[in-house]
Amino acid sequence: MESDILDPDLAEAGAARMAWDARQMPVLRAIKDRFAREQPLRNLRVGVCLHISTKTANLVTAIKAGGAEPIVCASNPLSTQDDVAASLVVHHGVPVLAIRGEDSDTFSRHLHTVLDAQPDLLLDDGADLVTTAHRDHRQQLGKIIGGTEETTTGVNRLQSMVRNGDLTFPVIAVNDSKTKHQFDNRFGTGQSALDGVLRATNTLIAGKTVVVCGYGWCGRGVASRARGLGGQVIVTEVDPVAALEAVMEGFRVLPMAEAAALGDLFVTVTGNRGVIRRDHLEAMKDGAMLANAGHFDVEIDVQALGALAVERQSLRPWVEEYVLANGRRLYLLGEGRLVNLVAGEGHPAAVMDLSFANQALAAEYLVARHGEMTPGVYTLPDEIDREIASLKLASMGMAVDELTPDQRAYLDSWH
């Protein structure tokens, strides 16, 4: 099938960057080598809807090495790296439908094109492929043996489908693997979200009041990294248990109505909509910066911000100034989309090594066991989590102790 990318002449630059990240992904590389020998995905067409980055490209080549025919589209209109898309097409023969900055109609058309190719397996980030298949491609649902889901937002959507009795095939929630959410979400998002803010603004975090909206695994990471850079961190939460944990970690916890007037930088990372609303915007100080690190661009009410503004201008790539009627200026970063991928390069390869090892092994697990699995949302077995962690430790030159027979007997006994 034909690809839809910006420029195939960008392929050489994409290949060089992919090679750099491949060196930092030893676990995925080991899985790719085994896939090439064993061909666990042979004769399968795999629809892939992920952020088109150097890290994703290495996952796609691993899937192809396993015998599959991948077809790729983007999970966010602004996260595509056009040189990587070009390299996948030119050097690896993978059909790609993704152009950085594509409009909503093109984004939707690309999703439908992947599903029109009648994939057997779906690799998703945000559940757009799965939900679109159930909404608009129902005649194909019987052919799809299962899917995988990369992110918290997507898992939430899938769980809603399960509650409503709508999901028709098994999906493995890669996000819920320990070697994914405890590392990718915390260390990946923590570093890359602030990296995106710094690339967009070149601002100094030290001394600023940073309001982190949400204290899940991603929020934990952003708050920790902001404090490490010298920020004075405030956390907002709706979950009292998460809020209590933030307090015990030394962060100040306030309702957004109070935090709005104090923050210099706001980072939303909740997976919910309307986290920063009109009344919050009206209370913010002059010069406050707004960034989102959640999957969808619904956490900051950008429409309300536009309605409040009497003047708008772009000051830097991915920094837009909104001047309000009273003269205060608010700065929206990355159009309110994922700041780490819009203004930066996303998570570092070393942490995506774990996440995409989970994706590859989840695909293999589904192919081997889908006949035994009823429709629903599953997690990978603990032994796969431990295998991935052990491979990562070995690649870092580290190892763990093993229980002695006496210790194992002690733990297994009630006496």
N, C-alpha and C positions, 0 to 999 in steps of 0.2 A: 504494500500500500504506500501511497505517497505521503511524504512528511510535510509539515508546515512549520518552518523555522525561519529565523530572520535572515541568516546569511551563511551558506556552507563554507565560505572562505575563512570563517572564524575557527574552523576545526582544529588547526594546528595549535592555536593558543589554548583551546579547551583541552586538548590531549596532554599538553605539558602540565596544566594544573591538575588534571585527573591523576597523572603519574605521581605528582608530589603528594597528593592526599592518599593514594594507594599505599605509599610507603609508611603511612601512619595508621594503616588499617590492617594489622597483621592477622587478626582473628577472621575477618571477612576474607582475606587472601587465602587463608588455610581452608576455609569452607569452599571457596571458589575452586581451589586445586582438587579437593575431594569431589566436588560436583562434576568437574571435567572428567574425572575417572569413572564415576558411578552413574552419571546421567539420571538423577532422580526425577527430573522434570521433563524428560524427553517427550516430544510430541504434544506438548501443552502450549496453548496460547495464553499469555499472561498480560492482563491489562494493568498498567502501572500508573497511578495518579499520586505523584509525590512532588516535592519541591525539586526542580531540575537544577541540581547543584553537582559539584564535583564528587561529593560523597554518594549521592544517589546514583550517579553514573557508574560508580564502582559496584554498587549493589546490582544494577541492571546488567552489567557485564557478567557478574557472578550467576545471576539467574539464567542468562543466555548460555553460559558455560555448562549449566546443568541440563541443557537440552531443550530449554523452553524457547518460545518465540515471543519476546516482550514487545509490547506496543505502549508508548509512553505519552502521557500528557501531564500538564502542571496542576498542582493542587492550590496554586495561588497565582493570580495574574501578574504579580510583581516580583515573584521569587525566582523566575527562570534566569539562568545564566546562559545567554545565547551562544557563547563559545562552546559550552559543554553540550548543549543540544546539538550543535553542528558536529562535534566530534562523535557523538553517539551515532549520528546518521552516516557520516562520511567514513569513519574508521571501523565502526562495529556493525553497520548495516541494520541498525535498530530504527524503526519508524518512530519519529517524535513529532508531536503536535503541541508546540509551546513557543510562544514569543513573549519576551519580557514586555510588560505594559499592554498586553492584549486587552481589548474591551470585553465587557460581560458577554456579549453575543458570541464572540470568538471563543472565549473560555468555555461557554456552554457547548458550542459546536464541537470543540475538541473532545469534550467528555463523551458526547454522543458518537463521535467517530470511533473512539476506542471501543465503545460498547457495540457499535455496528459491526466491528470485526469479530464479534462472537467469542470473547475470551472464555477460557475455562476457569481461570483463577484471577482474583482481583487483589492487587496490593494498593491499599488506600491510605490517605492522610487527610482526615476530616470527614470521611465517609461519603464524599461526593459521588464516587463511582457506584457504591452500593445503593445509595438512596436514589440516584438517577436510574439505575437499572430497575429498581422496584417501582418507580413512578412511571417511567416512559419506555422501558424495554422488557415488559413482563413476559413477552413470548420467549425470551432468552433465559429466563430464570432457571428452567430445568436443566440447562447446559452447564451452568456455573456450579462448580463443585465446592467452592468456598472462597473466603477472602481473609485478608489480614488488615489490621488497623493500627496506625502508627501513633495517634495522638489522643489526648484526653477528650477533646471536643468530639472527635469521631466516635469514641467509645460511648460517650453520653448519648449520641444520636442512635447508635446501635441498640443500646439498652432500652431506649424509648420504643424502637421498632419491636423488640422482644416483648415488652409489656403490652403492646398493642396487637401482638400476634401477627406482625407483618413480615418479619425476617424469614426468608425461605431457604437459607443455607447457613452452614456454620461459618463463623468468623472468629479468628484468633486475635484477641486484643493484645497485640505486641506491646502496646503502651503499659500494660499491667504487669509485664515481666519485671522482676526486680532489677535486672541488669539493663533495663530501659529507663523506667521512671526514676529510679534512685540516682541515676548518673546523667543520662541525657537531659531529663527535665531540670535537675538541680544544677549540675555543673555546666551542661551545655547551654541551657537558657540563661543561667546566671551570668555566664561570661559573654555569650553572643548578644544578648539584649543590650547590655551596657556597651559592648563593642559597637553595635549599631548606632546607639545614641552618640557615642564619641565620634564616630566617623561622620555622622550627619552634622554635628554641632561644633566639634572641637572645644567643648566646654570643659571646665574643671569640676569634677564631682566633689572633691574635698571641700568641706565647709557648707555644701548645699544640703537643704532638706529634701530628701528623696522619699516620696510617698509610693509604697509598693501596694498595689490593690490586689489582694489575694495572697494567701499564705499556704498554698498547696506546694507540691514539690518544686514547681517552677518559681513560685513566689519566694520560697525559701532560698533558692539559688540567687535570685536577683537581690534580695535583701542582704544576703551574706556578702555578695560581691560589691554592692554599693557601700556597705560599711567598710569593707576592706580598702576601698578607694577614698575613705575619709568622709563619706556622706553621713549625715544625721538621719537615720531611717525611721519613718513612721509606717506602720502596717495598718491597712483597713481590711476587715473580714466580716463575714456573716456567720461563720461557724465559731461558736465560743471555744471549742476545743482547740482549733487551729489558732485562734486569737490568744488563748492562754499559752500555747507553745511559743508563740512569737514573743510574748511578755517574758517568759522564762529564758528565752534566748537573748534578752536584753534590748528588745525593740519596744518602742512606744506604740501603743495600739489606740487608735481613735476612730470614731465614725467619720465617714467621708465628709459629712457636713462641716466637721471641725477641721479635718486635715486639709480641706480645699484651700483655706485661707493661709496655710502655713507652707505649702510645698513649693519648691523651686523646680522640681522635676517629678512628674507622675508617670509611673509605669503600670499599666493594667495587665493582669495575667490571671484572669479568673475563668475564662471560657464562657462567660455570660454576657448578656447585652446590657447597655445602659448603665455601666459602672460609673462613668463620669457623665453627669447629666447637666442640663441647662443651669439649674440652681447652683451646682458646684462650679461651673464655669464663671458664673456671675460673681462668685466669692473669691476667685483666685487673684493672686497678686500680679502686678505688672511684671512681665518677663517669664512667667511660668511656662514650662515646656511639657508637652503631652506626648507620650509614646505608648504604643500598644505592643505587647508580646504574646497576646492570645491568638488563636488560630484565625478567627474571623474578625473583620473590621467593624464590629458592632459594639465594642466595649466603651469607646469614646463616642459620644453623640456629636458626630461631625456636622450633621445638619443643623443642630442647635447652635454650634459654634459659628457656622456660616450665617445663620440668622441674626446672631448677636453682633456680627462684624459690620463695620461701616467701610472698611477698606481691607484688601488682602493683597499680599505680594509674596513672591518666592525670593528668599534671601540667599539660600544655598540649595544645592541638590538635596531634596527631601526635607527641607525646612521651609514651612509656609507661615508667614506672619499674619495674624488676624488682629486688626486694630478695632477695639470696641468703642462704643459711643462716648465713654468717659475717658478715652485716651489710653486705657490699659492695653497692653499687647500680650497676646498668647501665641505660643509657637507650637504648631502641629508637626510632628515628625513622621515621615513615611506615609503620609495620607491616612494615618490611623491604622495602617495594616502592619503586619509583622515587622517590627523595626529591625530585627536581627537579620532578616532576609532581604528587606527592601533597601536598607542603607548599609548592610554588611554582607557577609558571606555565609551566614548561618552558623550552626554549631561547628566547633573544631572536629576535624576528621577523627581524632583519637577517641572521642566519645561516641561519635556516630558509628564507629567500628562495632561497638556493643549493640546499638540499636539495629543496625542493618544486619548484623549476625543473627539477631532475633528474627528479623524479617525473612531472611533466607531460610533459616531452619523452620520457621513457621510454615512457609510455603511447602517445604519438604514434608513436614509433619501432616499437613492437610492432604497432600497427594497420597500419602501412604495410608491415612486413616479416615478419610472423609466418608467412606461407606459405613463406618461405625458411629458417625457423629450426626446427631439430629440438629435442625436449625437452632442457632443460639450463639451466644458470645462465650468464648473459651479463653483460658490462659494456657501458656505453654507449661509443661510439667517442670517441677523444680529441678529435675536432673539436667534439663537443657540449660536452665539458668546457671547451674553450677558448672556445667561444661564450658559455657561462654566465659564465665568469670575465671575459671582455671586457665583457659587459653590466653586470656588477657594478662593474667598475672605472669604466666610463663614468658609471654612476649616482652614483659617489663623486667625479666630476670628475677622474679620473686616466686615464692612458693609458700605453702601452708603446711602445718603439721597434720598428721593423721591420727585418729583415735587408736589407742591400743586395744586389743581384745578385752582387757580388764576394764578399761574406760567405757567401751561400748556396752559390756555386760552391766556395768553400774548404772548407766543411763537407761537401760531397758528394764531394770528391776524396780519393783515398788518397795522393796525392803530397804 
